[in-house]
């Protein structure tokens, strides 16, 4: 396959009639990132560029690696009238996402009580495969939260007054209709509210050191500018509920792809016209799953506040347990962009990619106007995470999209062959990171060496003008499913 390289931070795959591409494809990254991306990613992003109604480019972010249909890190925008919607461009864990909470505690204040704190949080926040949730809503309540999202939590005391302003789209994707959700999905999801799940999901207590702050002004606006300040990061999604919705509609879309005569080049890119009956039903069900994920992270946040209060004998307000932001990174949303000099509504698929609004965006809450949307980039349990902000240029460069994490370099099976979970547990403990896990096998899957160099991933989007780094967060303790 031949590539053009308009600059050192981009690899472009030009339109190929042989491949049936409608637009070029672009992969962002520094040279070390671009050289490490495998051929499967190139083929997947080439296939995405074939889909009907796609606009401008098919994108892959620096954390990209092979996924189902779209690569993880894939971004594509489609016209509402001539474009498609594809579950493979959203993912099975619909609205898998990350949220960050600040505290006014420092590492020296938390260390003496860290073991008790992490033990308590591990007891009161279910983690692991198949765990039941913190709350079990009635069927009517479950339907209600699918439509309302995080505001459902505010009505019931699980969210504070300022939480909703610090959640992407205020914690609700409009258009959710429980009538488009299967009974099997209902059964899988109704008892999983307030659970971390397994895989790469976690709850992590983190610290910020002075040397890890690159933009002091923005860090101060975010309330994250104290030496060795403690923060809490939560990474999870819609759990089995979203997985079942994706599974249900992939089966339906396999038929729809043939019905509408759509050429995809890959059966995993099964899709339907967005304005078709099938497309509208799936978008509605996807919104239900996305809203459920917002609720899931909010209920976990409520438990975190309770746990900290019990250990430190202070209220959440006294401890400064405020929400910095919450972002989705497996989702499709209707957004406005300039296409050929005309403003157009597009359906933007982000698969392992995060929305990334610049400082001039009218969609930002007042508190973040002028600095840009906070972007949370989860790293491995050993290497830490980043907080970035969006740039205005990203609207043109990448449909206001950026990285979501470090990105895997090896499969979970390969990681387990290289290290035993108990050995990793000992290693991390020696590094001063307290670990609580529901599965040592699951712990081994998430070893730091299984991921890309997060520093290089972040430098890649900075160099490309997509996002600006603000600070780095280093792990102190981690709960792993």
C-alpha positions in Angstrom: 0.0 0.0 0.0 1.4 3.4 -0.9 1.2 6.4 1.4 1.6 10.1 1.1 2.9 12.0 4.1 1.8 15.7 4.0 3.7 16.2 7.3 5.6 14.2 9.8 2.6 13.8 12.1 0.2 12.4 9.5 0.1 9.4 7.3 -2.4 9.7 4.5 -3.9 6.9 2.4 -5.1 8.4 -0.8 -8.4 7.6 -2.5 -8.1 4.3 -4.3 -10.8 3.2 -6.8 -9.6 -0.3 -6.4 -10.3 -0.2 -2.7 -13.6 1.6 -3.4 -12.7 4.5 -1.2 -14.9 7.6 -1.3 -12.5 9.8 0.8 -8.8 9.5 1.8 -7.9 8.1 5.2 -5.6 9.8 7.7 -3.7 8.3 10.7 -2.1 10.8 13.2 1.1 10.1 15.1 4.7 10.9 15.6 7.0 8.7 13.5 7.4 6.0 16.3 3.7 5.7 16.5 3.1 5.6 12.8 5.8 3.0 12.3 4.2 0.7 15.0 0.7 0.6 13.6 0.0 -2.7 12.1 -1.4 -3.5 8.6 -4.8 -4.4 10.0 -5.4 -0.9 11.1 -4.6 0.4 7.7 -7.0 -2.0 6.1 -9.8 -1.2 8.6 -9.5 2.6 8.1 -9.4 2.0 4.4 -12.7 0.1 4.6 -14.3 2.9 6.7 -13.4 5.3 3.9 -15.6 3.2 1.6 -18.8 3.8 3.5 -21.6 5.8 1.9 -22.0 9.4 2.8 -18.7 9.8 4.6 -17.3 13.3 4.7 -13.7 14.6 4.3 -11.6 11.8 5.7 -11.7 8.6 7.7 -9.5 9.2 10.7 -7.5 7.1 13.1 -5.9 8.6 16.2 -2.4 7.8 17.5 -3.7 5.3 20.1 -5.2 3.3 17.2 -5.2 -0.5 17.0 -7.4 -3.2 15.5 -11.0 -3.3 16.6 -14.3 -4.7 15.4 -15.1 -3.1 12.1 -13.6 0.3 12.8 -10.1 0.4 14.4 -10.0 1.5 18.0 -9.2 5.2 17.7 -11.4 5.5 14.5 -13.4 8.6 13.6 -15.8 9.1 10.7 -18.6 11.6 10.0 -21.5 10.9 7.7 -24.3 13.0 6.1 -27.7 12.5 7.7 -29.4 12.0 4.4 -26.9 10.0 2.4 -24.8 8.5 5.2 -24.9 5.4 7.4 -24.7 4.4 11.0 -22.6 1.3 12.0 -22.4 -0.4 15.4 -18.8 -1.3 14.4 -18.0 2.4 14.5 -19.3 2.8 18.0 -18.3 -0.4 19.8 -19.9 -3.0 22.0 -19.4 -1.0 25.3 -21.5 1.9 24.2 -20.4 5.1 25.9 -17.5 3.5 27.6 -16.0 6.7 29.0 -13.8 8.4 31.6 -14.6 10.9 34.4 -12.2 12.7 36.7 -12.9 14.0 40.2 -10.7 16.5 42.1 -10.2 16.6 45.8 -8.5 19.1 48.1 -6.4 16.3 49.7 -2.7 15.8 49.1 -0.7 12.5 48.9 0.7 13.0 52.4 -2.8 13.3 53.8 -4.1 10.3 52.0 -1.2 7.8 52.4 -1.9 6.9 56.1 -5.5 6.0 55.3 -5.0 4.7 51.7 -5.3 1.0 52.5 -8.5 1.5 54.4 -9.9 3.8 51.7 -9.1 1.5 48.8 -10.4 -1.5 50.7 -13.7 0.3 51.5 -14.2 1.5 47.9 -13.5 -2.1 46.7 -16.3 -3.3 49.0 -18.9 -0.7 48.1 -18.3 -0.5 44.3 -18.8 -3.8 42.5 -16.0 -4.8 40.1 -15.6 -7.8 37.9 -17.6 -9.9 35.5 -21.3 -10.2 36.2 -21.4 -8.3 39.4 -24.8 -6.8 40.5 -25.2 -3.1 40.8 -25.4 -0.7 43.7 -29.0 0.1 42.9 -31.6 -2.1 41.1 -34.2 0.1 39.5 -37.7 -1.0 38.7 -38.5 -1.6 35.1 -40.2 1.8 34.8 -37.3 3.5 36.5 -34.8 1.8 34.2 -36.7 3.0 31.2 -36.8 6.5 32.7 -33.0 6.7 33.2 -32.4 5.4 29.7 -34.1 8.6 28.4 -33.0 11.1 31.0 -29.4 10.0 31.7 -27.5 11.9 34.5 -30.5 14.1 35.3 -32.2 11.0 36.6 -29.4 10.8 39.2 -29.8 14.4 40.2 -33.5 13.8 40.8 -32.6 11.0 43.2 -29.7 12.6 45.1 -26.9 10.8 43.3 -25.6 14.0 41.7 -24.8 17.4 43.0 -25.9 20.7 41.4 -22.8 21.2 39.4 -22.2 17.7 38.2 -24.3 17.8 35.1 -22.5 20.9 33.8 -19.3 18.8 33.8 -20.6 15.9 31.7 -20.4 15.7 28.0 -23.8 16.8 26.6 -24.9 17.3 30.3 -25.1 13.6 30.6 -27.9 12.9 28.2 -28.0 11.9 24.5 -31.4 13.0 23.2 -33.6 10.5 21.3 -33.4 7.4 23.5 -36.5 5.2 23.3 -36.7 2.0 25.4 -39.2 0.6 22.9 -36.2 -0.1 20.7 -34.3 -2.1 23.3 -34.7 -5.9 23.5 -35.9 -7.8 26.5 -32.6 -9.5 26.7 -30.8 -6.2 26.9 -33.2 -5.1 29.7 -32.4 -8.2 31.7 -28.6 -7.8 31.3 -28.6 -4.1 32.2 -31.2 -3.6 34.9 -29.0 -4.9 37.8 -25.6 -3.4 36.6 -26.0 0.2 37.6 -23.0 1.3 39.6 -20.6 -1.4 38.5 -17.1 -1.1 37.1 -17.1 -4.3 35.1 -13.9 -6.0 33.9 -11.5 -5.6 30.9 -9.6 -2.3 31.1 -12.1 -0.6 33.4 -10.9 0.8 36.7 -11.3 3.2 39.5 -8.0 4.9 40.2 -6.7 7.3 42.9 -4.2 9.6 41.3 -1.8 12.4 42.2 -0.5 15.5 40.4 3.1 16.7 41.0 4.3 20.1 40.1 6.6 18.8 37.4 3.6 17.2 35.7 1.7 20.5 35.1 2.4 22.1 31.7 -0.3 24.7 31.6 -0.6 26.2 35.1 -3.3 28.7 34.1 -5.6 26.0 32.7 -4.8 23.7 35.6 -5.9 26.4 38.0 -9.1 26.9 36.2 -9.7 23.2 36.5 -9.0 23.2 40.2 -6.0 20.8 39.8 -2.9 22.9 40.5 -1.7 21.9 44.0 1.5 19.9 44.6 0.7 16.2 45.1 -3.0 16.9 44.9 -5.2 13.8 44.8 -7.8 13.1 42.1 -10.0 10.1 41.2 -10.5 8.7 37.7 -13.4 6.3 36.8 -13.3 4.3 33.5 -16.4 2.2 32.6 -19.4 2.2 30.3 -22.8 0.6 29.7 -21.7 -2.9 30.6 -23.7 -5.9 29.4 -26.6 -3.6 28.5 -24.7 -1.8 25.7 -23.1 -5.0 24.6 -26.4 -6.7 24.1 -27.8 -3.7 22.2 -24.8 -3.8 19.9 -25.1 -7.5 19.4 -28.9 -7.3 18.6 -28.4 -4.6 16.0 -25.4 -6.1 14.4 -27.6 -9.1 13.5 -30.2 -6.8 12.1 -27.7 -4.6 10.3 -26.2 -7.6 8.6 -29.5 -8.0 6.8 -29.9 -4.3 6.3 -26.5 -4.0 4.5 -27.8 -6.4 1.9 -31.3 -5.0 1.8 -30.0 -1.5 1.0 -27.2 -2.7 -1.3 -24.4 -1.2 0.8 -20.7 -2.1 0.0 -18.5 -2.1 3.1 -15.6 -4.5 2.3 -15.9 -6.0 5.7 -18.9 -7.8 7.3 -17.9 -6.2 10.7 -18.9 -2.9 9.1 -22.5 -3.9 8.8 -24.6 -0.7 8.6 -27.8 0.9 7.6 -28.7 4.3 6.2 -29.1 6.7 9.1 -32.5 7.7 8.0 -33.8 4.2 7.5 -36.1 2.5 10.0 -33.3 0.2 11.1 -30.8 3.2 11.5 -33.3 5.2 13.5 -34.1 2.3 15.9 -30.4 1.6 16.5 -29.5 5.3 17.1 -32.4 5.4 19.6 -31.2 2.2 21.4 -27.6 3.5 21.4 -28.8 6.7 23.1 -30.5 4.5 25.8 -27.2 2.7 26.4 -25.2 5.9 26.4 -27.5 7.5 29.0 -27.3 4.4 31.1 -23.5 4.6 31.0 -23.7 8.3 32.2 -25.9 7.1 35.1 -23.5 4.2 35.8 -20.5 6.5 36.3 -22.6 9.0 38.2 -23.7 6.4 40.7 -20.1 5.2 41.2 -19.2 8.8 41.8 -21.8 9.0 44.5 -20.3 5.9 46.2 -16.8 7.4 45.9 -18.0 10.5 47.7 -19.5 8.3 50.4 -16.3 6.2 50.8 -14.1 9.3 51.1 -16.5 10.8 53.7 -16.5 7.7 55.8 -12.7 7.4 55.9 -11.9 11.1 56.4 -14.9 12.0 58.5 -15.7 15.0 56.4 -18.4 15.8 53.9 -17.8 15.6 50.1 -17.9 19.4 50.0 -15.3 19.7 52.7 -13.1 17.3 50.8 -13.5 19.2 47.6 -14.9 16.1 45.7 -16.0 17.9 42.6 -16.4 16.7 39.1 -13.8 18.0 36.6 -15.4 16.4 33.5 -16.9 13.2 32.0 -16.3 12.2 28.4 -17.6 9.4 26.2 -15.3 7.5 23.8 -17.6 4.9 22.1 -20.5 6.8 20.6 -22.2 8.4 17.6 -23.6 11.9 17.8 -25.2 14.5 15.5 -22.9 17.6 15.4 -22.5 20.6 13.1 -19.4 21.1 10.8 -18.4 23.2 7.8 -18.2 21.0 4.7 -17.1 22.7 1.5 -18.1 26.1 2.9 -21.5 25.1 4.1 -22.6 24.2 7.7 -24.0 20.7 7.8 -25.3 18.3 10.4 -23.3 15.1 10.5 -23.4 11.8 12.4 -19.9 11.6 13.9 -18.8 8.0 14.9 -16.1 8.0 17.6 -14.8 4.5 18.4 -12.1 4.7 21.1 -12.0 8.5 20.5 -13.0 11.5 22.6 -14.8 14.7 21.7 -12.4 17.6 21.8 -14.1 21.0 21.8 -11.9 24.1 21.4 -12.0 27.2 23.6 -14.2 29.1 21.2 -16.9 26.4 21.1 -20.5 27.5 22.1 -21.1 24.0 23.4 -18.8 24.4 26.4 -20.2 25.1 29.8 -19.4 28.6 31.0 -16.6 27.5 33.4 -14.6 26.0 30.4 -15.2 28.8 27.9 -11.9 30.2 26.7 -9.8 27.1 27.7 -11.5 24.3 25.9 -13.1 21.0 26.8 -11.2 18.8 29.3 -10.1 15.6 27.6 -9.3 12.6 29.8 -6.7 10.2 28.4 -6.5 7.0 30.4 -3.2 5.3 30.5 -2.2 1.9 31.9 -2.3 1.2 35.7 1.4 1.6 35.9 2.1 4.6 33.7 -0.6 7.1 34.6 -3.0 9.3 32.6 -3.3 12.7 31.0 -5.6 15.7 31.1 -5.7 17.6 27.8 -7.9 20.4 26.4 -9.3 20.7 22.9 -8.2 23.2 20.3 -10.3 25.2 17.9 -8.2 23.7 15.0 -9.5 20.2 15.8 -12.8 21.1 14.3 -11.1 21.3 10.9 -8.4 18.7 11.6 -10.4 15.8 13.1 -14.1 16.6 13.5 -13.3 17.8 17.1 -12.0 14.4 18.0 -8.8 13.2 19.8 -7.3 10.2 21.6 -9.0 8.3 24.4 -6.1 6.3 25.9 -2.7 4.8 25.4 -3.9 2.1 23.0 -2.9 -1.5 23.2 0.2 -3.0 21.6 -0.6 -6.6 22.4 -3.7 -8.7 23.0 -4.9 -9.7 26.4 -3.9 -13.3 25.8 -0.4 -12.2 24.9 -0.1 -10.1 28.0 -1.2 -13.0 30.2 1.6 -15.1 28.7 4.2 -12.6 29.6 3.3 -12.0 33.3 1.2 -13.6 36.0 -1.3 -11.4 37.7 0.2 -12.1 41.2 3.6 -11.1 40.0 2.3 -7.8 38.6 0.4 -7.2 41.8 3.7 -7.6 43.8 5.5 -5.4 41.3 3.0 -2.6 41.5 2.8 -2.8 45.3 6.6 -2.3 45.4 6.1 0.8 43.2 3.8 2.2 45.8 0.6 1.5 43.9 -2.1 -0.1 46.0 -4.1 -2.7 44.0 -7.4 -4.4 44.6 -8.6 -6.7 41.8 -11.5 -9.1 41.2 -9.2 -11.3 39.0 -5.4 -11.8 38.8 -5.9 -12.9 35.2 -7.7 -9.6 34.4 -4.9 -7.7 36.2 -2.2 -9.3 34.0 -4.1 -8.3 30.8 -3.7 -4.7 31.8 0.1 -4.7 32.4 1.8 -1.5 31.4 3.9 -3.2 28.7 0.7 -4.2 26.9 0.1 -0.5 26.0 1.8 2.2 23.8 3.9 4.9 25.3 1.3 7.3 26.5 3.8 10.2 26.4 4.3 9.6 22.6 0.5 9.3 22.0 -0.2 12.6 23.8 2.8 14.4 22.0 1.3 13.1 18.7 -2.0 15.0 19.1 -0.2 18.0 20.5 2.2 18.1 17.5 -0.8 17.7 15.1 -2.6 20.7 16.7 -5.5 18.6 17.9 -5.2 18.8 21.7 -3.1 20.6 24.3 -1.6 18.8 27.3 -2.4 20.4 30.7 -1.1 17.9 33.2 -0.3 14.2 34.0 -1.9 12.1 36.7 0.1 9.3 38.3 -1.4 6.2 40.0 -1.5 5.9 43.7 -4.1 3.1 44.0 -6.3 1.2 41.6 -9.4 -1.0 41.7 -9.5 -3.4 38.8 -12.3 -5.6 37.7 
